[in-house]
Every structure is written in C-alpha cells, then in structure tokens.
Amino acid sequence: MAGIDLELYQPIHRYTCRVLYGDTDSGGVVYYANYLRYFEAGRTEYMRELVASYRELEEQGFILPVVECHARYKASARYDDLLVVETSLAEVKPLSCRFAYRISREDGKTLILGYTTHAAVDRAGKLTKLPAGLLARLRQLTEKQENLQLTP
C-alpha cells in the first residue's frame, strides 16, 4: 500500500444502510467480504448523484471493474446496525480512477477505511481511456478537493 493514503476528499457522498442478518457470520458480525458490497453501494450512489449512473456508463460502451482494493478493519458491525458509508473520489487518471471509503456506525464509530481502484474497460475487456466528457466531470470533482485525513 506504499504511497496510498486512506483519505476522504470533498465532495463526500453519504449512503446509509442497515446490516441484514444475511450479511453476518456465525459470530454475529458482518462477514469481512461484505464490506466490499457496502463500498460498491456507496460508490454506485456517489456516481449516480454526482456523475452518472453505472447504467448510463455502460450505455457508452465501457465498464469500470475493480482492479485493486484495500480495507483496513477497525471495529465490527453487527446485525441491525445502521451504517454510514462515506465515499469520495480520491484520484482520476485517463485510464482509471480511485475511490476512498469510510464506513461507520450511526454513533460515529469508524469501522473500516478503504479504497478501490477501477480501470476503464470496453465490452471486449480491453483497457480503454475514459470518455472525454466523463474524464472532465471526474476531474472537476477532484480539482478543489479539501483533504479530510482519516487516521488508519
């Protein structure tokens, strides 16, 4: 993880969800891999609200698969906890972008910090540049970012 900070930048999108029983393991806590699903839900809503829906992106002929992810677990969520998934756009390049996340309980307790990196890929699976209009919009979101350092 050298060189990658777990930071959130403005604008930050907040998405709220409740832990379902099916998200927990036999110990009654959220199964570790399910936090990636929460990342996805937060990212999907960030994009829908601030850029475009993933459906609209797919209609342009490309997708943004995850090519790298990192999660730093700090505390556990349990069944029926109300979670706040905070998502921000951390980095934009012509071929990829990186989102940062913080998931906390409604009481403010940080549970996990992480990021996902996404590559632009066409329907044939070939790496491609982000469309010019999308790249411009994403860069606009990162131009005047206020760094909100989160302690890992």
Chimera marker file (.cmm) of the C-alpha trace (Angstrom):
<marker_set name="trace">
<marker id="1" x="0.000" y="0.000" z="0.000" r="1" g="1" b="0" radius="0.5"/>
<marker id="2" x="3.013" y="2.240" z="-0.273" r="1" g="1" b="0" radius="0.5"/>
<marker id="3" x="2.015" y="5.734" z="-1.296" r="1" g="1" b="0" radius="0.5"/>
<marker id="4" x="-1.739" y="5.217" z="-0.918" r="1" g="1" b="0" radius="0.5"/>
<marker id="5" x="-3.327" y="7.221" z="1.883" r="1" g="1" b="0" radius="0.5"/>
<marker id="6" x="-6.739" y="6.416" z="3.268" r="1" g="1" b="0" radius="0.5"/>
<marker id="7" x="-8.214" y="9.887" z="2.858" r="1" g="1" b="0" radius="0.5"/>
<marker id="8" x="-11.610" y="11.289" z="2.012" r="1" g="1" b="0" radius="0.5"/>
<marker id="9" x="-11.958" y="14.419" z="-0.100" r="1" g="1" b="0" radius="0.5"/>
<marker id="10" x="-14.865" y="16.772" z="-0.716" r="1" g="1" b="0" radius="0.5"/>
<marker id="11" x="-17.363" y="16.171" z="-2.107" r="1" g="1" b="0" radius="0.5"/>
<marker id="12" x="-18.211" y="13.264" z="0.168" r="1" g="1" b="0" radius="0.5"/>
<marker id="13" x="-21.325" y="11.253" z="-0.537" r="1" g="1" b="0" radius="0.5"/>
<marker id="14" x="-23.075" y="9.626" z="2.421" r="1" g="1" b="0" radius="0.5"/>
<marker id="15" x="-25.145" y="6.489" z="1.979" r="1" g="1" b="0" radius="0.5"/>
<marker id="16" x="-26.996" y="4.866" z="4.871" r="1" g="1" b="0" radius="0.5"/>
<marker id="17" x="-27.855" y="1.169" z="5.111" r="1" g="1" b="0" radius="0.5"/>
<marker id="18" x="-28.816" y="-1.312" z="7.783" r="1" g="1" b="0" radius="0.5"/>
<marker id="19" x="-26.927" y="-4.573" z="8.339" r="1" g="1" b="0" radius="0.5"/>
<marker id="20" x="-29.053" y="-7.524" z="7.250" r="1" g="1" b="0" radius="0.5"/>
<marker id="21" x="-28.939" y="-10.848" z="9.070" r="1" g="1" b="0" radius="0.5"/>
<marker id="22" x="-27.595" y="-12.476" z="5.889" r="1" g="1" b="0" radius="0.5"/>
<marker id="23" x="-24.580" y="-10.104" z="5.981" r="1" g="1" b="0" radius="0.5"/>
<marker id="24" x="-23.347" y="-11.576" z="9.265" r="1" g="1" b="0" radius="0.5"/>
<marker id="25" x="-21.266" y="-14.653" z="10.036" r="1" g="1" b="0" radius="0.5"/>
<marker id="26" x="-21.840" y="-17.265" z="12.750" r="1" g="1" b="0" radius="0.5"/>
<marker id="27" x="-20.263" y="-14.875" z="15.267" r="1" g="1" b="0" radius="0.5"/>
<marker id="28" x="-22.993" y="-12.309" z="14.630" r="1" g="1" b="0" radius="0.5"/>
<marker id="29" x="-20.708" y="-9.753" z="12.987" r="1" g="1" b="0" radius="0.5"/>
<marker id="30" x="-20.602" y="-8.583" z="9.380" r="1" g="1" b="0" radius="0.5"/>
<marker id="31" x="-18.594" y="-11.045" z="7.302" r="1" g="1" b="0" radius="0.5"/>
<marker id="32" x="-15.421" y="-9.252" z="6.184" r="1" g="1" b="0" radius="0.5"/>
<marker id="33" x="-16.046" y="-9.522" z="2.426" r="1" g="1" b="0" radius="0.5"/>
<marker id="34" x="-19.463" y="-7.894" z="2.738" r="1" g="1" b="0" radius="0.5"/>
<marker id="35" x="-17.810" y="-4.551" z="3.437" r="1" g="1" b="0" radius="0.5"/>
<marker id="36" x="-16.800" y="-4.567" z="-0.244" r="1" g="1" b="0" radius="0.5"/>
<marker id="37" x="-20.505" y="-4.722" z="-1.105" r="1" g="1" b="0" radius="0.5"/>
<marker id="38" x="-21.046" y="-1.654" z="1.084" r="1" g="1" b="0" radius="0.5"/>
<marker id="39" x="-18.187" y="0.059" z="-0.763" r="1" g="1" b="0" radius="0.5"/>
<marker id="40" x="-19.945" y="-0.784" z="-4.035" r="1" g="1" b="0" radius="0.5"/>
<marker id="41" x="-23.283" y="0.591" z="-2.839" r="1" g="1" b="0" radius="0.5"/>
<marker id="42" x="-21.636" y="3.825" z="-1.697" r="1" g="1" b="0" radius="0.5"/>
<marker id="43" x="-19.710" y="4.194" z="-4.957" r="1" g="1" b="0" radius="0.5"/>
<marker id="44" x="-22.799" y="3.474" z="-7.047" r="1" g="1" b="0" radius="0.5"/>
<marker id="45" x="-24.791" y="6.175" z="-5.269" r="1" g="1" b="0" radius="0.5"/>
<marker id="46" x="-21.857" y="8.639" z="-5.408" r="1" g="1" b="0" radius="0.5"/>
<marker id="47" x="-21.681" y="8.175" z="-9.177" r="1" g="1" b="0" radius="0.5"/>
<marker id="48" x="-25.457" y="8.333" z="-9.632" r="1" g="1" b="0" radius="0.5"/>
<marker id="49" x="-25.747" y="11.590" z="-7.671" r="1" g="1" b="0" radius="0.5"/>
<marker id="50" x="-22.620" y="13.412" z="-8.838" r="1" g="1" b="0" radius="0.5"/>
<marker id="51" x="-21.687" y="11.986" z="-12.258" r="1" g="1" b="0" radius="0.5"/>
<marker id="52" x="-23.915" y="9.413" z="-13.985" r="1" g="1" b="0" radius="0.5"/>
<marker id="53" x="-25.439" y="6.052" z="-13.174" r="1" g="1" b="0" radius="0.5"/>
<marker id="54" x="-23.443" y="2.947" z="-13.975" r="1" g="1" b="0" radius="0.5"/>
<marker id="55" x="-26.194" y="2.028" z="-16.447" r="1" g="1" b="0" radius="0.5"/>
<marker id="56" x="-25.528" y="5.271" z="-18.323" r="1" g="1" b="0" radius="0.5"/>
<marker id="57" x="-21.798" y="4.490" z="-18.341" r="1" g="1" b="0" radius="0.5"/>
<marker id="58" x="-22.447" y="1.002" z="-19.702" r="1" g="1" b="0" radius="0.5"/>
<marker id="59" x="-24.613" y="2.501" z="-22.454" r="1" g="1" b="0" radius="0.5"/>
<marker id="60" x="-21.489" y="4.442" z="-23.514" r="1" g="1" b="0" radius="0.5"/>
<marker id="61" x="-19.776" y="1.085" z="-24.125" r="1" g="1" b="0" radius="0.5"/>
<marker id="62" x="-17.475" y="0.673" z="-21.154" r="1" g="1" b="0" radius="0.5"/>
<marker id="63" x="-17.402" y="-0.580" z="-17.581" r="1" g="1" b="0" radius="0.5"/>
<marker id="64" x="-15.283" y="0.217" z="-14.515" r="1" g="1" b="0" radius="0.5"/>
<marker id="65" x="-14.258" y="-3.078" z="-12.895" r="1" g="1" b="0" radius="0.5"/>
<marker id="66" x="-12.351" y="-3.104" z="-9.627" r="1" g="1" b="0" radius="0.5"/>
<marker id="67" x="-8.669" y="-3.844" z="-10.278" r="1" g="1" b="0" radius="0.5"/>
<marker id="68" x="-7.401" y="-3.205" z="-6.750" r="1" g="1" b="0" radius="0.5"/>
<marker id="69" x="-8.947" y="-2.882" z="-3.315" r="1" g="1" b="0" radius="0.5"/>
<marker id="70" x="-7.769" y="-2.313" z="0.217" r="1" g="1" b="0" radius="0.5"/>
<marker id="71" x="-9.628" y="-2.499" z="3.519" r="1" g="1" b="0" radius="0.5"/>
<marker id="72" x="-8.395" y="-1.543" z="6.980" r="1" g="1" b="0" radius="0.5"/>
<marker id="73" x="-10.747" y="-3.031" z="9.578" r="1" g="1" b="0" radius="0.5"/>
<marker id="74" x="-11.018" y="-1.087" z="12.845" r="1" g="1" b="0" radius="0.5"/>
<marker id="75" x="-14.168" y="-2.455" z="14.528" r="1" g="1" b="0" radius="0.5"/>
<marker id="76" x="-17.064" y="-4.790" z="13.730" r="1" g="1" b="0" radius="0.5"/>
<marker id="77" x="-20.605" y="-4.086" z="12.628" r="1" g="1" b="0" radius="0.5"/>
<marker id="78" x="-23.405" y="-6.324" z="13.865" r="1" g="1" b="0" radius="0.5"/>
<marker id="79" x="-26.852" y="-7.319" z="12.697" r="1" g="1" b="0" radius="0.5"/>
<marker id="80" x="-29.279" y="-4.371" z="12.544" r="1" g="1" b="0" radius="0.5"/>
<marker id="81" x="-26.574" y="-1.708" z="12.959" r="1" g="1" b="0" radius="0.5"/>
<marker id="82" x="-27.246" y="1.413" z="10.914" r="1" g="1" b="0" radius="0.5"/>
<marker id="83" x="-24.137" y="2.126" z="8.830" r="1" g="1" b="0" radius="0.5"/>
<marker id="84" x="-23.000" y="5.301" z="7.123" r="1" g="1" b="0" radius="0.5"/>
<marker id="85" x="-20.885" y="4.672" z="4.025" r="1" g="1" b="0" radius="0.5"/>
<marker id="86" x="-18.877" y="7.748" z="3.091" r="1" g="1" b="0" radius="0.5"/>
<marker id="87" x="-17.434" y="7.758" z="-0.425" r="1" g="1" b="0" radius="0.5"/>
<marker id="88" x="-15.183" y="10.205" z="-2.212" r="1" g="1" b="0" radius="0.5"/>
<marker id="89" x="-13.244" y="10.325" z="-5.440" r="1" g="1" b="0" radius="0.5"/>
<marker id="90" x="-9.565" y="10.204" z="-4.489" r="1" g="1" b="0" radius="0.5"/>
<marker id="91" x="-7.778" y="10.104" z="-7.862" r="1" g="1" b="0" radius="0.5"/>
<marker id="92" x="-8.567" y="10.316" z="-11.582" r="1" g="1" b="0" radius="0.5"/>
<marker id="93" x="-6.301" y="9.250" z="-14.444" r="1" g="1" b="0" radius="0.5"/>
<marker id="94" x="-7.125" y="8.812" z="-18.155" r="1" g="1" b="0" radius="0.5"/>
<marker id="95" x="-7.433" y="5.024" z="-17.759" r="1" g="1" b="0" radius="0.5"/>
<marker id="96" x="-8.538" y="4.655" z="-14.150" r="1" g="1" b="0" radius="0.5"/>
<marker id="97" x="-9.966" y="6.203" z="-11.004" r="1" g="1" b="0" radius="0.5"/>
<marker id="98" x="-9.768" y="5.504" z="-7.284" r="1" g="1" b="0" radius="0.5"/>
<marker id="99" x="-12.496" y="5.900" z="-4.670" r="1" g="1" b="0" radius="0.5"/>
<marker id="100" x="-11.941" y="6.180" z="-0.910" r="1" g="1" b="0" radius="0.5"/>
<marker id="101" x="-14.365" y="4.952" z="1.747" r="1" g="1" b="0" radius="0.5"/>
<marker id="102" x="-15.087" y="5.175" z="5.419" r="1" g="1" b="0" radius="0.5"/>
<marker id="103" x="-17.840" y="3.082" z="6.979" r="1" g="1" b="0" radius="0.5"/>
<marker id="104" x="-19.032" y="3.989" z="10.442" r="1" g="1" b="0" radius="0.5"/>
<marker id="105" x="-21.939" y="3.198" z="12.721" r="1" g="1" b="0" radius="0.5"/>
<marker id="106" x="-24.570" y="5.851" z="13.239" r="1" g="1" b="0" radius="0.5"/>
<marker id="107" x="-22.853" y="6.729" z="16.544" r="1" g="1" b="0" radius="0.5"/>
<marker id="108" x="-19.788" y="7.835" z="14.541" r="1" g="1" b="0" radius="0.5"/>
<marker id="109" x="-17.539" y="4.866" z="15.413" r="1" g="1" b="0" radius="0.5"/>
<marker id="110" x="-15.285" y="4.184" z="12.406" r="1" g="1" b="0" radius="0.5"/>
<marker id="111" x="-15.461" y="0.521" z="11.389" r="1" g="1" b="0" radius="0.5"/>
<marker id="112" x="-13.417" y="0.382" z="8.209" r="1" g="1" b="0" radius="0.5"/>
<marker id="113" x="-11.345" y="2.578" z="5.905" r="1" g="1" b="0" radius="0.5"/>
<marker id="114" x="-10.525" y="1.560" z="2.363" r="1" g="1" b="0" radius="0.5"/>
<marker id="115" x="-10.264" y="2.247" z="-1.312" r="1" g="1" b="0" radius="0.5"/>
<marker id="116" x="-10.995" y="0.662" z="-4.673" r="1" g="1" b="0" radius="0.5"/>
<marker id="117" x="-9.225" y="1.347" z="-7.958" r="1" g="1" b="0" radius="0.5"/>
<marker id="118" x="-11.147" y="0.947" z="-11.214" r="1" g="1" b="0" radius="0.5"/>
<marker id="119" x="-9.906" y="0.606" z="-14.792" r="1" g="1" b="0" radius="0.5"/>
<marker id="120" x="-11.907" y="1.709" z="-17.821" r="1" g="1" b="0" radius="0.5"/>
<marker id="121" x="-12.555" y="-1.381" z="-19.959" r="1" g="1" b="0" radius="0.5"/>
<marker id="122" x="-14.586" y="-1.768" z="-23.145" r="1" g="1" b="0" radius="0.5"/>
<marker id="123" x="-17.112" y="-4.583" z="-23.664" r="1" g="1" b="0" radius="0.5"/>
<marker id="124" x="-14.383" y="-6.790" z="-25.157" r="1" g="1" b="0" radius="0.5"/>
<marker id="125" x="-12.372" y="-6.466" z="-21.942" r="1" g="1" b="0" radius="0.5"/>
<marker id="126" x="-9.735" y="-4.201" z="-23.461" r="1" g="1" b="0" radius="0.5"/>
<marker id="127" x="-8.311" y="-1.332" z="-21.426" r="1" g="1" b="0" radius="0.5"/>
<marker id="128" x="-9.600" y="1.967" z="-22.804" r="1" g="1" b="0" radius="0.5"/>
<marker id="129" x="-9.470" y="5.642" z="-21.935" r="1" g="1" b="0" radius="0.5"/>
<marker id="130" x="-12.324" y="7.167" z="-20.015" r="1" g="1" b="0" radius="0.5"/>
<marker id="131" x="-14.580" y="9.114" z="-22.395" r="1" g="1" b="0" radius="0.5"/>
<marker id="132" x="-13.528" y="12.775" z="-22.573" r="1" g="1" b="0" radius="0.5"/>
<marker id="133" x="-16.766" y="14.107" z="-21.067" r="1" g="1" b="0" radius="0.5"/>
<marker id="134" x="-16.652" y="11.684" z="-18.151" r="1" g="1" b="0" radius="0.5"/>
<marker id="135" x="-12.956" y="12.330" z="-17.542" r="1" g="1" b="0" radius="0.5"/>
<marker id="136" x="-13.632" y="16.078" z="-17.467" r="1" g="1" b="0" radius="0.5"/>
<marker id="137" x="-16.514" y="15.655" z="-14.992" r="1" g="1" b="0" radius="0.5"/>
<marker id="138" x="-14.463" y="13.396" z="-12.695" r="1" g="1" b="0" radius="0.5"/>
<marker id="139" x="-11.524" y="15.799" z="-12.800" r="1" g="1" b="0" radius="0.5"/>
<marker id="140" x="-13.869" y="18.669" z="-11.987" r="1" g="1" b="0" radius="0.5"/>
<marker id="141" x="-14.840" y="16.826" z="-8.811" r="1" g="1" b="0" radius="0.5"/>
<marker id="142" x="-11.197" y="16.463" z="-7.781" r="1" g="1" b="0" radius="0.5"/>
<marker id="143" x="-9.958" y="19.969" z="-8.727" r="1" g="1" b="0" radius="0.5"/>
<marker id="144" x="-10.767" y="21.777" z="-5.496" r="1" g="1" b="0" radius="0.5"/>
<marker id="145" x="-10.758" y="18.929" z="-3.050" r="1" g="1" b="0" radius="0.5"/>
<marker id="146" x="-10.456" y="19.572" z="0.626" r="1" g="1" b="0" radius="0.5"/>
<marker id="147" x="-8.374" y="16.825" z="2.204" r="1" g="1" b="0" radius="0.5"/>
<marker id="148" x="-10.023" y="15.256" z="5.258" r="1" g="1" b="0" radius="0.5"/>
<marker id="149" x="-7.273" y="13.000" z="6.650" r="1" g="1" b="0" radius="0.5"/>
<marker id="150" x="-8.544" y="9.866" z="8.331" r="1" g="1" b="0" radius="0.5"/>
<marker id="151" x="-6.228" y="8.101" z="10.705" r="1" g="1" b="0" radius="0.5"/>
<marker id="152" x="-5.847" y="4.456" z="9.626" r="1" g="1" b="0" radius="0.5"/>
<link id1="1" id2="2" r="1" g="1" b="0" radius="0.2"/>
<link id1="2" id2="3" r="1" g="1" b="0" radius="0.2"/>
<link id1="3" id2="4" r="1" g="1" b="0" radius="0.2"/>
<link id1="4" id2="5" r="1" g="1" b="0" radius="0.2"/>
<link id1="5" id2="6" r="1" g="1" b="0" radius="0.2"/>
<link id1="6" id2="7" r="1" g="1" b="0" radius="0.2"/>
<link id1="7" id2="8" r="1" g="1" b="0" radius="0.2"/>
<link id1="8" id2="9" r="1" g="1" b="0" radius="0.2"/>
<link id1="9" id2="10" r="1" g="1" b="0" radius="0.2"/>
<link id1="10" id2="11" r="1" g="1" b="0" radius="0.2"/>
<link id1="11" id2="12" r="1" g="1" b="0" radius="0.2"/>
<link id1="12" id2="13" r="1" g="1" b="0" radius="0.2"/>
<link id1="13" id2="14" r="1" g="1" b="0" radius="0.2"/>
<link id1="14" id2="15" r="1" g="1" b="0" radius="0.2"/>
<link id1="15" id2="16" r="1" g="1" b="0" radius="0.2"/>
<link id1="16" id2="17" r="1" g="1" b="0" radius="0.2"/>
<link id1="17" id2="18" r="1" g="1" b="0" radius="0.2"/>
<link id1="18" id2="19" r="1" g="1" b="0" radius="0.2"/>
<link id1="19" id2="20" r="1" g="1" b="0" radius="0.2"/>
<link id1="20" id2="21" r="1" g="1" b="0" radius="0.2"/>
<link id1="21" id2="22" r="1" g="1" b="0" radius="0.2"/>
<link id1="22" id2="23" r="1" g="1" b="0" radius="0.2"/>
<link id1="23" id2="24" r="1" g="1" b="0" radius="0.2"/>
<link id1="24" id2="25" r="1" g="1" b="0" radius="0.2"/>
<link id1="25" id2="26" r="1" g="1" b="0" radius="0.2"/>
<link id1="26" id2="27" r="1" g="1" b="0" radius="0.2"/>
<link id1="27" id2="28" r="1" g="1" b="0" radius="0.2"/>
<link id1="28" id2="29" r="1" g="1" b="0" radius="0.2"/>
<link id1="29" id2="30" r="1" g="1" b="0" radius="0.2"/>
<link id1="30" id2="31" r="1" g="1" b="0" radius="0.2"/>
<link id1="31" id2="32" r="1" g="1" b="0" radius="0.2"/>
<link id1="32" id2="33" r="1" g="1" b="0" radius="0.2"/>
<link id1="33" id2="34" r="1" g="1" b="0" radius="0.2"/>
<link id1="34" id2="35" r="1" g="1" b="0" radius="0.2"/>
<link id1="35" id2="36" r="1" g="1" b="0" radius="0.2"/>
<link id1="36" id2="37" r="1" g="1" b="0" radius="0.2"/>
<link id1="37" id2="38" r="1" g="1" b="0" radius="0.2"/>
<link id1="38" id2="39" r="1" g="1" b="0" radius="0.2"/>
<link id1="39" id2="40" r="1" g="1" b="0" radius="0.2"/>
<link id1="40" id2="41" r="1" g="1" b="0" radius="0.2"/>
<link id1="41" id2="42" r="1" g="1" b="0" radius="0.2"/>
<link id1="42" id2="43" r="1" g="1" b="0" radius="0.2"/>
<link id1="43" id2="44" r="1" g="1" b="0" radius="0.2"/>
<link id1="44" id2="45" r="1" g="1" b="0" radius="0.2"/>
<link id1="45" id2="46" r="1" g="1" b="0" radius="0.2"/>
<link id1="46" id2="47" r="1" g="1" b="0" radius="0.2"/>
<link id1="47" id2="48" r="1" g="1" b="0" radius="0.2"/>
<link id1="48" id2="49" r="1" g="1" b="0" radius="0.2"/>
<link id1="49" id2="50" r="1" g="1" b="0" radius="0.2"/>
<link id1="50" id2="51" r="1" g="1" b="0" radius="0.2"/>
<link id1="51" id2="52" r="1" g="1" b="0" radius="0.2"/>
<link id1="52" id2="53" r="1" g="1" b="0" radius="0.2"/>
<link id1="53" id2="54" r="1" g="1" b="0" radius="0.2"/>
<link id1="54" id2="55" r="1" g="1" b="0" radius="0.2"/>
<link id1="55" id2="56" r="1" g="1" b="0" radius="0.2"/>
<link id1="56" id2="57" r="1" g="1" b="0" radius="0.2"/>
<link id1="57" id2="58" r="1" g="1" b="0" radius="0.2"/>
<link id1="58" id2="59" r="1" g="1" b="0" radius="0.2"/>
<link id1="59" id2="60" r="1" g="1" b="0" radius="0.2"/>
<link id1="60" id2="61" r="1" g="1" b="0" radius="0.2"/>
<link id1="61" id2="62" r="1" g="1" b="0" radius="0.2"/>
<link id1="62" id2="63" r="1" g="1" b="0" radius="0.2"/>
<link id1="63" id2="64" r="1" g="1" b="0" radius="0.2"/>
<link id1="64" id2="65" r="1" g="1" b="0" radius="0.2"/>
<link id1="65" id2="66" r="1" g="1" b="0" radius="0.2"/>
<link id1="66" id2="67" r="1" g="1" b="0" radius="0.2"/>
<link id1="67" id2="68" r="1" g="1" b="0" radius="0.2"/>
<link id1="68" id2="69" r="1" g="1" b="0" radius="0.2"/>
<link id1="69" id2="70" r="1" g="1" b="0" radius="0.2"/>
<link id1="70" id2="71" r="1" g="1" b="0" radius="0.2"/>
<link id1="71" id2="72" r="1" g="1" b="0" radius="0.2"/>
<link id1="72" id2="73" r="1" g="1" b="0" radius="0.2"/>
<link id1="73" id2="74" r="1" g="1" b="0" radius="0.2"/>
<link id1="74" id2="75" r="1" g="1" b="0" radius="0.2"/>
<link id1="75" id2="76" r="1" g="1" b="0" radius="0.2"/>
<link id1="76" id2="77" r="1" g="1" b="0" radius="0.2"/>
<link id1="77" id2="78" r="1" g="1" b="0" radius="0.2"/>
<link id1="78" id2="79" r="1" g="1" b="0" radius="0.2"/>
<link id1="79" id2="80" r="1" g="1" b="0" radius="0.2"/>
<link id1="80" id2="81" r="1" g="1" b="0" radius="0.2"/>
<link id1="81" id2="82" r="1" g="1" b="0" radius="0.2"/>
<link id1="82" id2="83" r="1" g="1" b="0" radius="0.2"/>
<link id1="83" id2="84" r="1" g="1" b="0" radius="0.2"/>
<link id1="84" id2="85" r="1" g="1" b="0" radius="0.2"/>
<link id1="85" id2="86" r="1" g="1" b="0" radius="0.2"/>
<link id1="86" id2="87" r="1" g="1" b="0" radius="0.2"/>
<link id1="87" id2="88" r="1" g="1" b="0" radius="0.2"/>
<link id1="88" id2="89" r="1" g="1" b="0" radius="0.2"/>
<link id1="89" id2="90" r="1" g="1" b="0" radius="0.2"/>
<link id1="90" id2="91" r="1" g="1" b="0" radius="0.2"/>
<link id1="91" id2="92" r="1" g="1" b="0" radius="0.2"/>
<link id1="92" id2="93" r="1" g="1" b="0" radius="0.2"/>
<link id1="93" id2="94" r="1" g="1" b="0" radius="0.2"/>
<link id1="94" id2="95" r="1" g="1" b="0" radius="0.2"/>
<link id1="95" id2="96" r="1" g="1" b="0" radius="0.2"/>
<link id1="96" id2="97" r="1" g="1" b="0" radius="0.2"/>
<link id1="97" id2="98" r="1" g="1" b="0" radius="0.2"/>
<link id1="98" id2="99" r="1" g="1" b="0" radius="0.2"/>
<link id1="99" id2="100" r="1" g="1" b="0" radius="0.2"/>
<link id1="100" id2="101" r="1" g="1" b="0" radius="0.2"/>
<link id1="101" id2="102" r="1" g="1" b="0" radius="0.2"/>
<link id1="102" id2="103" r="1" g="1" b="0" radius="0.2"/>
<link id1="103" id2="104" r="1" g="1" b="0" radius="0.2"/>
<link id1="104" id2="105" r="1" g="1" b="0" radius="0.2"/>
<link id1="105" id2="106" r="1" g="1" b="0" radius="0.2"/>
<link id1="106" id2="107" r="1" g="1" b="0" radius="0.2"/>
<link id1="107" id2="108" r="1" g="1" b="0" radius="0.2"/>
<link id1="108" id2="109" r="1" g="1" b="0" radius="0.2"/>
<link id1="109" id2="110" r="1" g="1" b="0" radius="0.2"/>
<link id1="110" id2="111" r="1" g="1" b="0" radius="0.2"/>
<link id1="111" id2="112" r="1" g="1" b="0" radius="0.2"/>
<link id1="112" id2="113" r="1" g="1" b="0" radius="0.2"/>
<link id1="113" id2="114" r="1" g="1" b="0" radius="0.2"/>
<link id1="114" id2="115" r="1" g="1" b="0" radius="0.2"/>
<link id1="115" id2="116" r="1" g="1" b="0" radius="0.2"/>
<link id1="116" id2="117" r="1" g="1" b="0" radius="0.2"/>
<link id1="117" id2="118" r="1" g="1" b="0" radius="0.2"/>
<link id1="118" id2="119" r="1" g="1" b="0" radius="0.2"/>
<link id1="119" id2="120" r="1" g="1" b="0" radius="0.2"/>
<link id1="120" id2="121" r="1" g="1" b="0" radius="0.2"/>
<link id1="121" id2="122" r="1" g="1" b="0" radius="0.2"/>
<link id1="122" id2="123" r="1" g="1" b="0" radius="0.2"/>
<link id1="123" id2="124" r="1" g="1" b="0" radius="0.2"/>
<link id1="124" id2="125" r="1" g="1" b="0" radius="0.2"/>
<link id1="125" id2="126" r="1" g="1" b="0" radius="0.2"/>
<link id1="126" id2="127" r="1" g="1" b="0" radius="0.2"/>
<link id1="127" id2="128" r="1" g="1" b="0" radius="0.2"/>
<link id1="128" id2="129" r="1" g="1" b="0" radius="0.2"/>
<link id1="129" id2="130" r="1" g="1" b="0" radius="0.2"/>
<link id1="130" id2="131" r="1" g="1" b="0" radius="0.2"/>
<link id1="131" id2="132" r="1" g="1" b="0" radius="0.2"/>
<link id1="132" id2="133" r="1" g="1" b="0" radius="0.2"/>
<link id1="133" id2="134" r="1" g="1" b="0" radius="0.2"/>
<link id1="134" id2="135" r="1" g="1" b="0" radius="0.2"/>
<link id1="135" id2="136" r="1" g="1" b="0" radius="0.2"/>
<link id1="136" id2="137" r="1" g="1" b="0" radius="0.2"/>
<link id1="137" id2="138" r="1" g="1" b="0" radius="0.2"/>
<link id1="138" id2="139" r="1" g="1" b="0" radius="0.2"/>
<link id1="139" id2="140" r="1" g="1" b="0" radius="0.2"/>
<link id1="140" id2="141" r="1" g="1" b="0" radius="0.2"/>
<link id1="141" id2="142" r="1" g="1" b="0" radius="0.2"/>
<link id1="142" id2="143" r="1" g="1" b="0" radius="0.2"/>
<link id1="143" id2="144" r="1" g="1" b="0" radius="0.2"/>
<link id1="144" id2="145" r="1" g="1" b="0" radius="0.2"/>
<link id1="145" id2="146" r="1" g="1" b="0" radius="0.2"/>
<link id1="146" id2="147" r="1" g="1" b="0" radius="0.2"/>
<link id1="147" id2="148" r="1" g="1" b="0" radius="0.2"/>
<link id1="148" id2="149" r="1" g="1" b="0" radius="0.2"/>
<link id1="149" id2="150" r="1" g="1" b="0" radius="0.2"/>
<link id1="150" id2="151" r="1" g="1" b="0" radius="0.2"/>
<link id1="151" id2="152" r="1" g="1" b="0" radius="0.2"/>
</marker_set>
